[in-house]
Amino acid sequence: MTKKEEEVALDLEEKRKRDEALQQIIDAQVALNEEKEADENQQKINDIKSSIRESLIEDENGDVLVNGQNPMNAVINKK
């Protein structure tokens, strides 16, 4: 193996190591982003559930009221 071939082989090995390190960094960043998105999505789900719970209220008879009204009013009051 000539000196030039050794240099080329070393350069290729260094490039492979850099590429590997870069791929590990990319993979780690993707994992962090996915985790962050999952956390944000869970927070949105929790906010929606909370909003639904706040809009549903039981009256003294145990009937569920939506925004303070019986959801069956439209049917009951239909003429």
VOVO-884459 format. One record per residue: x, y, z of N, C-alpha, C, O in turn; residue number from 0. Coordinates in nm, 4 decimals. Example, Ala and Ser with C-alpha at 12.3 -4.5 7.8 and 13.67 -1.06 7.14 Angstrom:
BEGIN
n.c1: 1.3190 n.c2: -0.5690 n.c3: 0.7800 ca.c1: 1.2300 ca.c2: -0.4500 ca.c3: 0.7800 c.c1: 1.3200 c.c2: -0.3300 c.c3: 0.7800 o.c1: 1.4236 o.c2: -0.3319 o.c3: 0.8465 resi: 0
n.c1: 1.2850 n.c2: -0.2250 n.c3: 0.7080 ca.c1: 1.3670 ca.c2: -0.1060 ca.c3: 0.7140 c.c1: 1.2900 c.c2: 0.0030 c.c3: 0.7870 o.c1: 1.3409 o.c2: 0.1138 o.c3: 0.8039 resi: 1
This chain:
BEGIN
n.c1: 0.0851 n.c2: -0.1171 n.c3: 0.0000 ca.c1: 0.0000 ca.c2: 0.0000 ca.c3: 0.0000 c.c1: 0.0903 c.c2: 0.1243 c.c3: 0.0000 o.c1: 0.1819 o.c2: 0.1371 o.c3: 0.0812 resi: 0
n.c1: 0.0620 n.c2: 0.2127 n.c3: -0.0912 ca.c1: 0.1440 ca.c2: 0.3336 ca.c3: -0.1011 c.c1: 0.0991 c.c2: 0.4359 c.c3: 0.0024 o.c1: -0.0064 o.c2: 0.4234 o.c3: 0.0646 resi: 1
n.c1: 0.1829 n.c2: 0.5371 n.c3: 0.0181 ca.c1: 0.1542 ca.c2: 0.6441 ca.c3: 0.1136 c.c1: 0.0224 c.c2: 0.7130 c.c3: 0.0779 o.c1: -0.0581 o.c2: 0.7430 o.c3: 0.1660 resi: 2
n.c1: 0.0006 n.c2: 0.7376 n.c3: -0.0507 ca.c1: -0.1221 ca.c2: 0.8040 ca.c3: -0.0964 c.c1: -0.2451 c.c2: 0.7179 c.c3: -0.0647 o.c1: -0.3478 o.c2: 0.7700 o.c3: -0.0212 resi: 3
n.c1: -0.2348 n.c2: 0.5884 n.c3: -0.0863 ca.c1: -0.3459 ca.c2: 0.4968 ca.c3: -0.0573 c.c1: -0.3768 c.c2: 0.4947 c.c3: 0.0923 o.c1: -0.4930 o.c2: 0.4864 o.c3: 0.1321 resi: 4
n.c1: -0.2725 n.c2: 0.5022 n.c3: 0.1748 ca.c1: -0.2924 ca.c2: 0.5070 ca.c3: 0.3201 c.c1: -0.3655 c.c2: 0.6348 c.c3: 0.3603 o.c1: -0.4556 o.c2: 0.6321 o.c3: 0.4442 resi: 5
n.c1: -0.3256 n.c2: 0.7472 n.c3: 0.2994 ca.c1: -0.3906 ca.c2: 0.8748 ca.c3: 0.3292 c.c1: -0.5375 c.c2: 0.8713 c.c3: 0.2884 o.c1: -0.6240 o.c2: 0.9186 o.c3: 0.3621 resi: 6
n.c1: -0.5653 n.c2: 0.8154 n.c3: 0.1712 ca.c1: -0.7034 ca.c2: 0.8055 ca.c3: 0.1237 c.c1: -0.7835 c.c2: 0.7163 c.c3: 0.2187 o.c1: -0.8972 o.c2: 0.7491 o.c3: 0.2526 resi: 7
n.c1: -0.7266 n.c2: 0.6057 n.c3: 0.2613 ca.c1: -0.7943 ca.c2: 0.5141 ca.c3: 0.3532 c.c1: -0.8229 c.c2: 0.5831 c.c3: 0.4860 o.c1: -0.9309 o.c2: 0.5663 o.c3: 0.5426 resi: 8
n.c1: -0.7259 n.c2: 0.6615 n.c3: 0.5365 ca.c1: -0.7471 ca.c2: 0.7353 ca.c3: 0.6620 c.c1: -0.8563 c.c2: 0.8402 c.c3: 0.6456 o.c1: -0.9417 o.c2: 0.8565 o.c3: 0.7328 resi: 9
n.c1: -0.8528 n.c2: 0.9106 n.c3: 0.5339 ca.c1: -0.9551 ca.c2: 1.0125 ca.c3: 0.5077 c.c1: -1.0945 c.c2: 0.9500 c.c3: 0.5020 o.c1: -1.1904 o.c2: 1.0044 o.c3: 0.5566 resi: 10
n.c1: -1.1039 n.c2: 0.8361 n.c3: 0.4359 ca.c1: -1.2326 ca.c2: 0.7670 ca.c3: 0.4265 c.c1: -1.2819 c.c2: 0.7208 c.c3: 0.5632 o.c1: -1.4010 o.c2: 0.7299 o.c3: 0.5931 resi: 11
n.c1: -1.1915 n.c2: 0.6720 n.c3: 0.6448 ca.c1: -1.2278 ca.c2: 0.6276 ca.c3: 0.7797 c.c1: -1.2741 c.c2: 0.7454 c.c3: 0.8649 o.c1: -1.3719 o.c2: 0.7336 o.c3: 0.9387 resi: 12
n.c1: -1.2045 n.c2: 0.8594 n.c3: 0.8555 ca.c1: -1.2437 ca.c2: 0.9795 ca.c3: 0.9297 c.c1: -1.3809 c.c2: 1.0281 c.c3: 0.8838 o.c1: -1.4645 o.c2: 1.0667 o.c3: 0.9655 resi: 13
n.c1: -1.4031 n.c2: 1.0258 n.c3: 0.7532 ca.c1: -1.5325 ca.c2: 1.0676 ca.c3: 0.6995 c.c1: -1.6429 c.c2: 0.9754 c.c3: 0.7506 o.c1: -1.7501 o.c2: 1.0226 o.c3: 0.7884 resi: 14
n.c1: -1.6181 n.c2: 0.8452 n.c3: 0.7521 ca.c1: -1.7167 ca.c2: 0.7498 ca.c3: 0.8013 c.c1: -1.7504 c.c2: 0.7773 c.c3: 0.9480 o.c1: -1.8669 o.c2: 0.7727 o.c3: 0.9873 resi: 15
n.c1: -1.6467 n.c2: 0.8062 n.c3: 1.0293 ca.c1: -1.6684 ca.c2: 0.8359 ca.c3: 1.1715 c.c1: -1.7488 c.c2: 0.9645 c.c3: 1.1893 o.c1: -1.8377 o.c2: 0.9715 o.c3: 1.2741 resi: 16
n.c1: -1.7169 n.c2: 1.0672 n.c3: 1.1080 ca.c1: -1.7917 ca.c2: 1.1940 ca.c3: 1.1157 c.c1: -1.9378 c.c2: 1.1708 c.c3: 1.0766 o.c1: -2.0293 o.c2: 1.2216 o.c3: 1.1413 resi: 17
n.c1: -1.9579 n.c2: 1.0939 n.c3: 0.9704 ca.c1: -2.0942 ca.c2: 1.0642 ca.c3: 0.9253 c.c1: -2.1723 c.c2: 0.9889 c.c3: 1.0332 o.c1: -2.2900 o.c2: 1.0170 o.c3: 1.0558 resi: 18
n.c1: -2.1084 n.c2: 0.8957 n.c3: 1.0982 ca.c1: -2.1710 ca.c2: 0.8195 ca.c3: 1.2069 c.c1: -2.2097 c.c2: 0.9119 c.c3: 1.3225 o.c1: -2.3204 o.c2: 0.9040 o.c3: 1.3759 resi: 19
n.c1: -2.1163 n.c2: 0.9997 n.c3: 1.3599 ca.c1: -2.1425 ca.c2: 1.0923 ca.c3: 1.4696 c.c1: -2.2570 c.c2: 1.1872 c.c3: 1.4337 o.c1: -2.3432 o.c2: 1.2153 o.c3: 1.5170 resi: 20
n.c1: -2.2575 n.c2: 1.2359 n.c3: 1.3111 ca.c1: -2.3637 ca.c2: 1.3250 ca.c3: 1.2662 c.c1: -2.4982 c.c2: 1.2526 c.c3: 1.2675 o.c1: -2.5988 o.c2: 1.3104 o.c3: 1.3087 resi: 21
n.c1: -2.5011 n.c2: 1.1290 n.c3: 1.2235 ca.c1: -2.6256 ca.c2: 1.0527 ca.c3: 1.2231 c.c1: -2.6765 c.c2: 1.0313 c.c3: 1.3654 o.c1: -2.7972 o.c2: 1.0357 o.c3: 1.3891 resi: 22
n.c1: -2.5861 n.c2: 1.0083 n.c3: 1.4598 ca.c1: -2.6268 ca.c2: 0.9919 ca.c3: 1.5995 c.c1: -2.6882 c.c2: 1.1215 c.c3: 1.6532 o.c1: -2.7873 o.c2: 1.1186 o.c3: 1.7260 resi: 23
n.c1: -2.6284 n.c2: 1.2344 n.c3: 1.6166 ca.c1: -2.6822 ca.c2: 1.3641 ca.c3: 1.6598 c.c1: -2.8210 c.c2: 1.3848 c.c3: 1.5999 o.c1: -2.9133 o.c2: 1.4276 o.c3: 1.6691 resi: 24
n.c1: -2.8351 n.c2: 1.3546 n.c3: 1.4721 ca.c1: -2.9644 ca.c2: 1.3699 ca.c3: 1.4052 c.c1: -3.0689 c.c2: 1.2803 c.c3: 1.4712 o.c1: -3.1802 o.c2: 1.3247 o.c3: 1.4994 resi: 25
n.c1: -3.0333 n.c2: 1.1546 n.c3: 1.4957 ca.c1: -3.1270 ca.c2: 1.0613 ca.c3: 1.5589 c.c1: -3.1702 c.c2: 1.1097 c.c3: 1.6969 o.c1: -3.2874 o.c2: 1.0992 o.c3: 1.7332 resi: 26
n.c1: -3.0755 n.c2: 1.1625 n.c3: 1.7731 ca.c1: -3.1071 ca.c2: 1.2135 ca.c3: 1.9069 c.c1: -3.2018 c.c2: 1.3329 c.c3: 1.8977 o.c1: -3.2956 o.c2: 1.3438 o.c3: 1.9767 resi: 27
n.c1: -3.1781 n.c2: 1.4222 n.c3: 1.8023 ca.c1: -3.2626 ca.c2: 1.5405 ca.c3: 1.7861 c.c1: -3.4041 c.c2: 1.5003 c.c3: 1.7420 o.c1: -3.5027 o.c2: 1.5558 o.c3: 1.7904 resi: 28
n.c1: -3.4128 n.c2: 1.4050 n.c3: 1.6515 ca.c1: -3.5441 ca.c2: 1.3562 ca.c3: 1.6069 c.c1: -3.6199 c.c2: 1.2970 c.c3: 1.7254 o.c1: -3.7394 o.c2: 1.3220 o.c3: 1.7413 resi: 29
n.c1: -3.5520 n.c2: 1.2195 n.c3: 1.8078 ca.c1: -3.6161 ca.c2: 1.1596 ca.c3: 1.9252 c.c1: -3.6668 c.c2: 1.2676 c.c3: 2.0205 o.c1: -3.7769 o.c2: 1.2562 o.c3: 2.0743 resi: 30
n.c1: -3.5872 n.c2: 1.3722 n.c3: 2.0414 ca.c1: -3.6292 ca.c2: 1.4824 ca.c3: 2.1288 c.c1: -3.7518 c.c2: 1.5526 c.c3: 2.0724 o.c1: -3.8453 o.c2: 1.5845 o.c3: 2.1459 resi: 31
n.c1: -3.7511 n.c2: 1.5767 n.c3: 1.9410 ca.c1: -3.8646 ca.c2: 1.6437 ca.c3: 1.8774 c.c1: -3.9914 c.c2: 1.5597 c.c3: 1.8885 o.c1: -4.0993 o.c2: 1.6127 o.c3: 1.9148 resi: 32
n.c1: -3.9781 n.c2: 1.4285 n.c3: 1.8684 ca.c1: -4.0944 ca.c2: 1.3407 ca.c3: 1.8788 c.c1: -4.1485 c.c2: 1.3403 c.c3: 2.0209 o.c1: -4.2698 o.c2: 1.3411 o.c3: 2.0414 resi: 33
n.c1: -4.0589 n.c2: 1.3392 n.c3: 2.1189 ca.c1: -4.1006 ca.c2: 1.3412 ca.c3: 2.2586 c.c1: -4.1721 c.c2: 1.4719 c.c3: 2.2913 o.c1: -4.2745 o.c2: 1.4727 o.c3: 2.3596 resi: 34
n.c1: -4.1167 n.c2: 1.5822 n.c3: 2.2415 ca.c1: -4.1771 ca.c2: 1.7132 ca.c3: 2.2663 c.c1: -4.3158 c.c2: 1.7198 c.c3: 2.2031 o.c1: -4.4101 o.c2: 1.7690 o.c3: 2.2652 resi: 35
n.c1: -4.3288 n.c2: 1.6704 n.c3: 2.0793 ca.c1: -4.4588 ca.c2: 1.6704 ca.c3: 2.0119 c.c1: -4.5589 c.c2: 1.5846 c.c3: 2.0878 o.c1: -4.6755 o.c2: 1.6220 o.c3: 2.1007 resi: 36
n.c1: -4.5144 n.c2: 1.4701 n.c3: 2.1380 ca.c1: -4.6037 ca.c2: 1.3827 ca.c3: 2.2138 c.c1: -4.6507 c.c2: 1.4533 c.c3: 2.3403 o.c1: -4.7680 o.c2: 1.4437 o.c3: 2.3764 resi: 37
n.c1: -4.5605 n.c2: 1.5243 n.c3: 2.4082 ca.c1: -4.5972 ca.c2: 1.5985 ca.c3: 2.5286 c.c1: -4.6977 c.c2: 1.7092 c.c3: 2.4958 o.c1: -4.7946 o.c2: 1.7298 o.c3: 2.5689 resi: 38
n.c1: -4.6735 n.c2: 1.7804 n.c3: 2.3846 ca.c1: -4.7638 ca.c2: 1.8884 ca.c3: 2.3435 c.c1: -4.9006 c.c2: 1.8320 c.c3: 2.3074 o.c1: -5.0032 o.c2: 1.8900 o.c3: 2.3427 resi: 39
n.c1: -4.9024 n.c2: 1.7188 n.c3: 2.2371 ca.c1: -5.0297 ca.c2: 1.6568 ca.c3: 2.2003 c.c1: -5.1057 c.c2: 1.6115 c.c3: 2.3242 o.c1: -5.2274 o.c2: 1.6287 o.c3: 2.3316 resi: 40
n.c1: -5.0358 n.c2: 1.5539 n.c3: 2.4211 ca.c1: -5.1015 ca.c2: 1.5107 ca.c3: 2.5444 c.c1: -5.1584 c.c2: 1.6301 c.c3: 2.6186 o.c1: -5.2674 o.c2: 1.6214 o.c3: 2.6752 resi: 41
n.c1: -5.0863 n.c2: 1.7417 n.c3: 2.6193 ca.c1: -5.1360 ca.c2: 1.8624 ca.c3: 2.6856 c.c1: -5.2627 c.c2: 1.9129 c.c3: 2.6162 o.c1: -5.3571 o.c2: 1.9551 o.c3: 2.6830 resi: 42
n.c1: -5.2654 n.c2: 1.9087 n.c3: 2.4828 ca.c1: -5.3851 ca.c2: 1.9503 ca.c3: 2.4088 c.c1: -5.5031 c.c2: 1.8599 c.c3: 2.4427 o.c1: -5.6151 o.c2: 1.9075 o.c3: 2.4616 resi: 43
n.c1: -5.4777 n.c2: 1.7292 n.c3: 2.4503 ca.c1: -5.5833 ca.c2: 1.6345 ca.c3: 2.4854 c.c1: -5.6359 c.c2: 1.6648 c.c3: 2.6257 o.c1: -5.7569 o.c2: 1.6660 o.c3: 2.6480 resi: 44
n.c1: -5.5450 n.c2: 1.6892 n.c3: 2.7195 ca.c1: -5.5857 ca.c2: 1.7210 ca.c3: 2.8566 c.c1: -5.6678 c.c2: 1.8495 c.c3: 2.8618 o.c1: -5.7652 o.c2: 1.8587 o.c3: 2.9365 resi: 45
n.c1: -5.6278 n.c2: 1.9491 n.c3: 2.7819 ca.c1: -5.7018 ca.c2: 2.0760 ca.c3: 2.7780 c.c1: -5.8427 c.c2: 2.0545 c.c3: 2.7236 o.c1: -5.9390 o.c2: 2.1115 o.c3: 2.7751 resi: 46
n.c1: -5.8547 n.c2: 1.9721 n.c3: 2.6191 ca.c1: -5.9856 ca.c2: 1.9443 ca.c3: 2.5602 c.c1: -6.0735 c.c2: 1.8702 c.c3: 2.6604 o.c1: -6.1910 o.c2: 1.9030 o.c3: 2.6763 resi: 47
n.c1: -6.0165 n.c2: 1.7699 n.c3: 2.7282 ca.c1: -6.0933 ca.c2: 1.6955 ca.c3: 2.8289 c.c1: -6.1419 c.c2: 1.7894 c.c3: 2.9391 o.c1: -6.2568 o.c2: 1.7810 o.c3: 2.9825 resi: 48
n.c1: -6.0546 n.c2: 1.8778 n.c3: 2.9837 ca.c1: -6.0906 ca.c2: 1.9722 ca.c3: 3.0889 c.c1: -6.2028 c.c2: 2.0643 c.c3: 3.0422 o.c1: -6.2962 o.c2: 2.0927 o.c3: 3.1171 resi: 49
n.c1: -6.1929 n.c2: 2.1103 n.c3: 2.9187 ca.c1: -6.2953 ca.c2: 2.1980 ca.c3: 2.8628 c.c1: -6.4294 c.c2: 2.1261 c.c3: 2.8552 o.c1: -6.5333 o.c2: 2.1847 o.c3: 2.8857 resi: 50
n.c1: -6.4273 n.c2: 2.0002 n.c3: 2.8148 ca.c1: -6.5513 ca.c2: 1.9217 ca.c3: 2.8076 c.c1: -6.6093 c.c2: 1.9044 c.c3: 2.9470 o.c1: -6.7297 o.c2: 1.9207 o.c3: 2.9664 resi: 51
n.c1: -6.5245 n.c2: 1.8713 n.c3: 3.0449 ca.c1: -6.5726 ca.c2: 1.8532 ca.c3: 3.1829 c.c1: -6.6362 c.c2: 1.9820 c.c3: 3.2353 o.c1: -6.7376 o.c2: 1.9783 o.c3: 3.3051 resi: 52
n.c1: -6.5754 n.c2: 2.0960 n.c3: 3.2007 ca.c1: -6.6285 ca.c2: 2.2234 ca.c3: 3.2488 c.c1: -6.7636 c.c2: 2.2559 c.c3: 3.1846 o.c1: -6.8487 o.c2: 2.3190 o.c3: 3.2473 resi: 53
n.c1: -6.7834 n.c2: 2.2126 n.c3: 3.0590 ca.c1: -6.9089 ca.c2: 2.2443 ca.c3: 2.9905 c.c1: -7.0215 c.c2: 2.1489 c.c3: 3.0292 o.c1: -7.1386 o.c2: 2.1805 o.c3: 3.0079 resi: 54
n.c1: -6.9885 n.c2: 2.0331 n.c3: 3.0854 ca.c1: -7.0903 ca.c2: 1.9370 ca.c3: 3.1280 c.c1: -7.1144 c.c2: 1.9518 c.c3: 3.2777 o.c1: -7.0231 o.c2: 1.9378 o.c3: 3.3590 resi: 55
n.c1: -7.2378 n.c2: 1.9799 n.c3: 3.3113 ca.c1: -7.2737 ca.c2: 1.9999 ca.c3: 3.4516 c.c1: -7.3968 c.c2: 1.9146 c.c3: 3.4802 o.c1: -7.4861 o.c2: 1.9041 o.c3: 3.3962 resi: 56
n.c1: -7.4015 n.c2: 1.8552 n.c3: 3.5957 ca.c1: -7.5219 ca.c2: 1.7812 ca.c3: 3.6364 c.c1: -7.6119 c.c2: 1.8730 c.c3: 3.7163 o.c1: -7.5662 o.c2: 1.9472 o.c3: 3.8032 resi: 57
n.c1: -7.7425 n.c2: 1.8669 n.c3: 3.6853 ca.c1: -7.8363 ca.c2: 1.9448 ca.c3: 3.7655 c.c1: -7.8769 c.c2: 1.8652 c.c3: 3.8891 o.c1: -7.8232 o.c2: 1.7575 o.c3: 3.9147 resi: 58
n.c1: -7.9723 n.c2: 1.9191 n.c3: 3.9658 ca.c1: -8.0103 ca.c2: 1.8539 ca.c3: 4.0912 c.c1: -8.0749 c.c2: 1.7172 c.c3: 4.0704 o.c1: -8.0791 o.c2: 1.6369 o.c3: 4.1636 resi: 59
n.c1: -8.1255 n.c2: 1.6891 n.c3: 3.9499 ca.c1: -8.1864 ca.c2: 1.5594 ca.c3: 3.9209 c.c1: -8.0850 c.c2: 1.4592 c.c3: 3.8660 o.c1: -8.1197 o.c2: 1.3447 o.c3: 3.8370 resi: 60
n.c1: -7.9631 n.c2: 1.5016 n.c3: 3.8521 ca.c1: -7.8605 ca.c2: 1.4129 ca.c3: 3.7966 c.c1: -7.8554 c.c2: 1.4158 c.c3: 3.6448 o.c1: -7.7781 o.c2: 1.3422 o.c3: 3.5836 resi: 61
n.c1: -7.9384 n.c2: 1.5016 n.c3: 3.5831 ca.c1: -7.9348 ca.c2: 1.5150 ca.c3: 3.4375 c.c1: -7.8116 c.c2: 1.5956 c.c3: 3.3971 o.c1: -7.7714 o.c2: 1.6890 o.c3: 3.4664 resi: 62
n.c1: -7.7538 n.c2: 1.5586 n.c3: 3.2861 ca.c1: -7.6346 ca.c2: 1.6285 ca.c3: 3.2392 c.c1: -7.6771 c.c2: 1.7492 c.c3: 3.1571 o.c1: -7.7572 o.c2: 1.7385 o.c3: 3.0641 resi: 63
n.c1: -7.6226 n.c2: 1.8623 n.c3: 3.1929 ca.c1: -7.6482 ca.c2: 1.9860 ca.c3: 3.1195 c.c1: -7.5228 c.c2: 2.0229 c.c3: 3.0403 o.c1: -7.4105 o.c2: 2.0126 o.c3: 3.0898 resi: 64
n.c1: -7.5447 n.c2: 2.0654 n.c3: 2.9178 ca.c1: -7.4346 ca.c2: 2.1101 ca.c3: 2.8336 c.c1: -7.4457 c.c2: 2.2611 c.c3: 2.8242 o.c1: -7.5463 o.c2: 2.3146 o.c3: 2.7774 resi: 65
n.c1: -7.3414 n.c2: 2.3291 n.c3: 2.8691 ca.c1: -7.3409 ca.c2: 2.4750 ca.c3: 2.8749 c.c1: -7.4668 c.c2: 2.5276 c.c3: 2.9450 o.c1: -7.5255 o.c2: 2.6276 o.c3: 2.9038 resi: 66
n.c1: -7.5061 n.c2: 2.4582 n.c3: 3.0510 ca.c1: -7.6179 ca.c2: 2.5022 ca.c3: 3.1322 c.c1: -7.7545 c.c2: 2.4650 c.c3: 3.0781 o.c1: -7.8552 o.c2: 2.5025 o.c3: 3.1381 resi: 67
n.c1: -7.7623 n.c2: 2.3929 n.c3: 2.9675 ca.c1: -7.8917 ca.c2: 2.3577 ca.c3: 2.9098 c.c1: -7.9014 c.c2: 2.2081 c.c3: 2.8863 o.c1: -7.8016 o.c2: 2.1402 o.c3: 2.8623 resi: 68
n.c1: -8.0225 n.c2: 2.1592 n.c3: 2.8937 ca.c1: -8.0472 ca.c2: 2.0189 ca.c3: 2.8646 c.c1: -8.0295 c.c2: 1.9982 c.c3: 2.7139 o.c1: -8.0952 o.c2: 2.0661 o.c3: 2.6350 resi: 69
n.c1: -7.9422 n.c2: 1.9060 n.c3: 2.6724 ca.c1: -7.9202 ca.c2: 1.8864 ca.c3: 2.5295 c.c1: -8.0442 c.c2: 1.8329 c.c3: 2.4568 o.c1: -8.0498 o.c2: 1.8360 o.c3: 2.3338 resi: 70
n.c1: -8.1422 n.c2: 1.7846 n.c3: 2.5309 ca.c1: -8.2650 ca.c2: 1.7342 ca.c3: 2.4696 c.c1: -8.3686 c.c2: 1.8446 c.c3: 2.4480 o.c1: -8.4762 o.c2: 1.8179 o.c3: 2.3944 resi: 71
n.c1: -8.3382 n.c2: 1.9670 n.c3: 2.4884 ca.c1: -8.4338 ca.c2: 2.0777 ca.c3: 2.4722 c.c1: -8.4777 c.c2: 2.0930 c.c3: 2.3277 o.c1: -8.5945 o.c2: 2.1218 o.c3: 2.3018 resi: 72
n.c1: -8.3879 n.c2: 2.0746 n.c3: 2.2341 ca.c1: -8.4214 ca.c2: 2.0896 ca.c3: 2.0924 c.c1: -8.5288 c.c2: 1.9889 c.c3: 2.0536 o.c1: -8.6178 o.c2: 2.0209 o.c3: 1.9748 resi: 73
n.c1: -8.5218 n.c2: 1.8689 n.c3: 2.1073 ca.c1: -8.6192 ca.c2: 1.7652 ca.c3: 2.0755 c.c1: -8.7496 c.c2: 1.7917 c.c3: 2.1530 o.c1: -8.8589 o.c2: 1.7801 o.c3: 2.0976 resi: 74
n.c1: -8.7366 n.c2: 1.8268 n.c3: 2.2792 ca.c1: -8.8529 ca.c2: 1.8496 ca.c3: 2.3642 c.c1: -8.9342 c.c2: 1.9676 c.c3: 2.3123 o.c1: -9.0572 o.c2: 1.9621 o.c3: 2.3099 resi: 75
n.c1: -8.8667 n.c2: 2.0734 n.c3: 2.2711 ca.c1: -8.9339 ca.c2: 2.1957 ca.c3: 2.2279 c.c1: -8.9706 c.c2: 2.1958 c.c3: 2.0801 o.c1: -9.0244 o.c2: 2.2949 o.c3: 2.0308 resi: 76
n.c1: -8.9434 n.c2: 2.0893 n.c3: 2.0093 ca.c1: -8.9743 ca.c2: 2.0824 ca.c3: 1.8667 c.c1: -9.1248 c.c2: 2.0798 c.c3: 1.8470 o.c1: -9.1973 o.c2: 2.0104 o.c3: 1.9182 resi: 77
n.c1: -9.1693 n.c2: 2.1551 n.c3: 1.7507 ca.c1: -9.3142 ca.c2: 2.1622 ca.c3: 1.7266 c.c1: -9.3479 c.c2: 2.1097 c.c3: 1.5911 o.c1: -9.4649 o.c2: 2.1076 o.c3: 1.5531 resi: 78
